[in-house]
């Protein structure tokens, strides 16, 4: 196999095809009272690819997704990958100028939206001249309002045999534009390559030691990289199961964990104090969870969480643009830290001139990976934002520590 043939196989939909070959009709994920096999995800995403291709969507085209966690989000993600198109997941809280900024910057040709979010879209349509049309997941009444722009029923577009013209999709090709939180200015669109998703799936799978016996509870929003890359991908790649929740709910968390036998949950720091607020019960530790994987646990709560719920906390440091360069693993863990560089990531703390600082001296975190195409390609249409003059060659600027 040539290097080009190898690179051609390294994409997320080829990984799905491989898991279908080995896992087939074994259940992959649950959503509310529905279950979907690995084969179901492949077939449904084939229909998405066929339907979108009939609308003229092809390699490199950008399609925005505005919806809550639901199976169609996953079908769209993998279906777009099969075309070499680029998903643009949009935070469901965004509206007005911020929504205009993101969809304009990303050059979105089409939008797929739940009907419940059309009230965000209709007021800004006149400011989105590049948006060719909207695919709507209709509500209970099945109606789609007039919007002065082509608006089609998503369910009708995916009523097909799943046949589409395949193309070359390489590990270096982008699969998504993931927007930053905008803490240092207008949100930037991180253009993420296919191999980023595969690499981070592998990192999470190996550091948490997932197997096909595991079941991951995925309650963070799919419009964020965590739910896609740090939960769905490692579940897929390890042959595990996944429970997709519409959203995080403290009251439903433990009942769902026990109902589905979930062994892992990805958290952000604010979730753990919420879980601890519940009145302690004698059977709090009587649950199937073995790992909670995330970051930002308040140091004074670390031991309390582990003891009360009978879990192991694994924490790391990362950003959407760079993945997780620093991690604790099941084999190497130090409480209260974000771990060490893993999987070939090189990390330096430097001063304003690029020189490494002495221990105990604050510096800027810069990093690079040995494996290619495992961090952002660029901030889309903002390539100058990726690095600054005088930086160490090959290292991406990070955070002041």
C-alpha positions in Angstrom: 0.0 0.0 0.0 1.4 3.4 -1.0 1.5 6.3 1.5 -1.2 8.0 -0.6 -3.5 4.9 -0.4 -2.8 4.7 3.4 -3.7 8.4 3.8 -6.9 7.9 1.7 -8.1 5.3 4.3 -7.5 7.5 7.3 -10.8 9.3 7.7 -13.6 9.0 10.1 -16.1 7.3 7.7 -13.5 4.7 6.7 -13.2 4.0 10.4 -16.9 3.6 10.6 -16.9 1.2 7.6 -14.2 -0.8 9.4 -16.2 -1.1 12.6 -19.3 -2.2 10.6 -17.1 -5.0 9.1 -16.1 -6.2 12.6 -19.2 -5.2 14.7 -22.0 -5.1 12.1 -25.4 -5.1 13.7 -24.1 -4.9 17.2 -25.7 -2.0 19.1 -23.5 1.1 19.0 -25.6 3.9 20.6 -28.8 4.6 22.4 -30.9 7.7 22.3 -33.9 7.9 24.6 -35.8 4.7 23.9 -34.1 4.1 20.5 -31.1 2.0 19.7 -28.8 2.1 16.7 -26.2 -0.4 15.5 -22.9 0.3 13.8 -24.6 -0.7 10.6 -27.5 1.7 11.2 -25.1 4.7 11.6 -23.4 3.7 8.3 -26.6 3.3 6.4 -28.2 6.5 7.7 -25.1 8.5 7.0 -25.0 7.0 3.4 -28.5 8.5 2.9 -27.3 11.8 4.2 -24.4 11.8 1.8 -26.7 10.9 -1.1 -29.3 13.5 -0.2 -26.7 16.3 0.3 -24.9 15.4 -2.9 -28.2 15.7 -4.8 -28.3 19.4 -3.5 -24.8 20.0 -5.0 -22.8 19.5 -1.8 -19.3 18.1 -2.4 -15.8 18.1 -1.1 -14.8 21.2 0.8 -18.4 22.6 1.0 -19.5 23.8 4.4 -22.8 22.8 6.0 -23.9 24.3 9.3 -25.7 22.2 11.9 -28.0 23.8 14.4 -29.7 21.2 16.6 -29.7 19.5 20.0 -28.1 16.1 20.6 -30.1 13.6 18.5 -29.2 10.7 16.1 -29.5 13.0 13.0 -26.5 15.0 14.3 -24.4 11.9 14.1 -25.8 10.9 10.7 -25.0 14.3 9.3 -21.4 14.3 10.8 -20.5 11.0 9.1 -22.5 11.7 6.0 -20.7 14.9 5.4 -17.3 13.2 5.9 -18.2 10.7 3.2 -18.5 13.5 0.7 -15.4 15.3 2.0 -17.6 18.1 3.0 -17.1 20.1 6.2 -19.5 20.3 9.1 -19.9 23.5 11.0 -21.6 22.8 14.3 -23.3 25.9 15.8 -23.9 26.5 19.4 -27.7 26.4 19.9 -27.5 29.4 22.2 -26.1 31.7 19.5 -28.3 34.2 17.7 -28.1 37.6 16.0 -24.7 39.0 15.1 -22.8 36.1 16.5 -24.7 33.7 14.4 -24.1 35.9 11.3 -20.4 36.1 12.1 -20.0 32.3 12.4 -22.0 31.3 9.3 -20.5 34.0 7.1 -16.9 33.4 8.2 -17.4 29.6 7.6 -18.8 30.1 4.1 -21.8 27.9 4.9 -23.7 26.9 1.7 -26.5 25.0 3.6 -27.8 24.9 7.1 -29.5 21.9 8.7 -31.7 23.0 11.6 -34.3 21.8 14.0 -37.6 23.6 13.4 -37.4 24.9 17.0 -34.3 27.0 16.1 -35.7 28.7 13.0 -36.6 31.7 15.1 -32.9 32.3 15.4 -32.3 31.9 11.6 -35.2 33.8 10.0 -34.3 37.2 11.4 -30.7 37.0 10.1 -31.3 35.4 6.7 -31.0 38.7 4.9 -27.5 39.0 6.3 -26.5 35.5 5.0 -26.4 36.0 1.2 -24.1 33.0 0.8 -26.6 30.6 2.4 -28.3 28.7 -0.4 -30.9 26.9 1.6 -32.0 25.3 4.8 -32.9 21.7 5.6 -35.4 21.6 8.4 -36.1 18.8 10.8 -39.8 19.5 11.2 -41.6 19.7 14.5 -44.7 17.7 15.6 -47.0 19.6 13.2 -44.7 18.9 10.2 -44.9 22.4 8.8 -42.0 24.4 7.5 -42.5 28.2 7.4 -41.9 30.4 4.4 -38.4 32.0 4.8 -37.7 33.6 1.4 -35.0 31.0 0.9 -35.2 27.4 -0.2 -36.4 25.4 2.8 -36.6 21.6 2.4 -37.8 18.8 4.7 -34.7 16.9 5.9 -36.7 13.7 6.3 -37.6 13.8 2.6 -34.1 14.5 1.5 -32.8 11.4 3.2 -35.5 9.2 1.8 -33.2 7.5 -0.7 -31.2 4.3 -1.2 -27.9 5.7 0.1 -26.1 5.7 -3.2 -23.7 8.5 -3.8 -20.5 9.2 -5.8 -17.5 8.6 -3.6 -14.4 10.7 -3.8 -10.9 10.9 -2.2 -10.8 12.0 1.4 -7.4 12.1 3.0 -6.2 12.4 6.5 -5.2 16.0 5.8 -8.6 17.1 4.5 -10.8 19.1 6.9 -13.9 17.5 8.4 -15.1 20.4 10.6 -14.9 24.0 11.5 -15.1 24.2 15.3 -15.5 27.7 16.7 -13.6 28.9 19.7 -15.4 30.4 22.7 -14.3 33.9 21.8 -12.6 34.8 25.1 -9.9 36.8 23.3 -12.0 38.4 20.6 -14.5 37.3 17.9 -14.8 33.5 17.8 -12.4 31.9 15.4 -13.2 28.9 13.3 -10.7 26.1 13.8 -10.3 24.1 10.6 -9.8 20.5 11.8 -8.3 17.7 9.7 -9.6 14.2 9.5 -6.6 12.7 11.3 -7.3 15.0 14.3 -10.5 13.1 15.0 -8.9 9.7 14.6 -5.8 10.6 16.7 -7.9 12.0 19.5 -10.2 9.0 19.4 -7.1 6.8 19.8 -5.6 8.9 22.6 -8.9 8.8 24.6 -9.5 5.1 23.9 -6.0 4.1 25.1 -5.5 6.4 28.1 -8.9 5.3 29.5 -8.4 1.7 28.3 -11.8 1.4 26.6 -12.8 -2.0 25.2 -16.0 -3.3 23.6 -17.3 -4.0 27.1 -17.5 -0.3 27.9 -20.4 2.0 27.5 -19.8 5.8 27.4 -22.3 8.3 28.6 -22.3 11.3 26.2 -24.3 14.2 27.6 -22.3 17.2 26.5 -23.5 19.0 23.4 -22.5 17.6 20.0 -21.9 21.1 18.7 -18.7 21.0 20.8 -15.6 18.9 20.0 -15.7 17.1 23.3 -18.9 15.2 22.6 -17.8 14.3 19.1 -14.1 13.8 19.4 -13.6 12.7 23.0 -16.7 10.6 23.4 -18.2 9.4 20.1 -14.9 8.7 18.3 -13.2 6.6 21.1 -16.5 4.7 21.6 -16.6 3.9 17.9 -12.9 3.0 17.6 -12.9 0.7 20.7 -16.1 -1.1 19.6 -17.8 0.1 22.8 -21.4 1.3 23.2 -22.5 4.9 23.8 -25.5 6.5 25.4 -26.4 9.9 23.7 -28.4 12.1 26.0 -30.2 15.1 24.7 -28.5 17.2 27.4 -26.9 16.9 30.8 -29.4 16.5 33.6 -28.4 16.0 37.2 -31.7 14.3 38.1 -31.5 11.8 35.2 -27.7 11.3 35.4 -27.4 8.4 37.8 -30.7 6.7 36.7 -29.4 6.6 33.1 -25.9 5.5 34.2 -27.4 2.5 36.0 -30.1 1.8 33.3 -27.6 1.4 30.5 -24.6 0.2 32.5 -22.4 3.1 31.6 -18.8 2.8 32.6 -17.4 6.2 31.5 -18.5 9.8 31.4 -16.8 12.9 30.0 -17.2 15.9 32.2 -16.3 19.6 32.4 -15.4 20.9 35.8 -18.8 22.6 36.6 -20.6 19.3 36.4 -18.9 17.6 39.4 -20.0 20.1 42.0 -23.6 19.8 40.7 -23.5 16.0 41.2 -22.1 16.5 44.7 -25.0 18.8 45.7 -27.4 15.9 45.7 -28.2 14.5 49.1 -25.7 11.7 49.8 -27.1 8.1 49.7 -25.7 4.9 51.0 -25.5 3.4 47.5 -23.9 6.4 45.7 -20.9 4.2 44.9 -23.0 1.3 43.8 -22.9 2.2 40.1 -21.2 0.8 37.0 -19.1 3.9 36.3 -15.3 3.3 36.5 -13.9 6.5 35.0 -14.9 10.1 34.8 -12.7 11.8 32.2 -12.3 15.5 31.9 -10.8 18.6 33.4 -11.3 21.4 35.9 -12.4 19.4 39.0 -11.9 21.8 42.0 -8.9 20.4 43.9 -10.8 20.3 47.2 -13.5 18.0 45.6 -11.2 15.5 43.8 -11.0 12.9 46.6 -14.7 13.5 47.6 -15.9 12.7 44.1 -13.8 9.6 43.8 -14.7 8.2 47.2 -18.4 9.1 47.1 -19.1 7.7 43.6 -16.4 5.0 43.5 -14.8 6.3 40.3 -11.4 7.2 39.0 -11.0 10.8 37.8 -8.7 11.3 34.8 -7.9 14.9 34.0 -6.0 16.6 31.2 -5.4 19.9 29.5 -6.4 20.8 26.0 -8.3 23.0 23.6 -10.4 22.4 20.6 -7.6 23.4 18.3 -4.9 21.1 19.8 -6.7 18.2 21.4 -5.3 16.9 24.7 -1.5 17.2 24.7 -1.3 16.8 28.5 -3.0 13.9 30.1 -3.3 11.6 33.1 -3.8 8.0 32.1 -4.8 4.8 33.9 -1.2 3.8 34.0 0.2 7.3 35.0 -1.9 9.5 37.2 -1.1 12.3 39.7 -4.1 13.8 41.4 -4.6 17.5 41.1 -2.5 17.8 37.9 -3.4 17.8 34.2 -0.8 15.1 33.5 2.2 14.8 31.2 2.8 15.1 27.5 1.5 12.0 25.8 1.5 10.2 22.4 4.5 12.1 20.9 3.4 15.6 21.9 6.3 17.9 22.6 5.7 20.7 25.0 7.8 23.7 26.0 7.3 26.7 28.3 8.9 29.7 26.7 9.4 33.5 27.3 8.6 36.3 24.9 11.7 35.5 22.8 11.1 31.7 22.5 13.6 30.7 25.1 12.6 28.0 27.6 12.0 29.3 31.1 13.4 27.9 34.3 11.2 25.7 36.6 8.8 27.8 38.6 8.9 30.7 36.1 5.6 31.5 34.2 5.8 31.1 30.5 3.8 30.5 27.4 2.9 26.9 26.6 3.9 26.0 23.0 3.5 22.5 21.5 3.6 20.3 18.5 2.7 16.7 17.7 5.0 14.2 16.0 2.0 12.6 14.1 0.9 14.8 11.2 -2.5 16.5 10.9 -3.4 16.1 14.6 -4.0 19.8 15.3 -5.9 22.6 13.6 -4.9 23.3 10.0 -5.6 27.0 10.5 -8.1 29.4 11.9 -10.3 29.5 8.8 -9.7 32.6 6.8 -7.5 33.8 9.7 -4.2 32.0 9.0 -2.3 34.8 10.6 -3.9 34.0 14.0 -2.3 30.5 14.2 1.2 31.6 15.1 3.1 34.8 15.8 6.5 36.0 14.4 9.5 34.7 16.2 7.8 31.6 17.5 9.7 28.3 17.6 9.4 26.6 14.3 6.5 24.0 14.3 5.2 25.0 17.7 1.7 26.3 18.2 1.3 29.1 20.8 -0.9 28.1 23.7 -1.7 29.5 27.1 0.3 31.6 29.6 1.2 29.4 32.6 
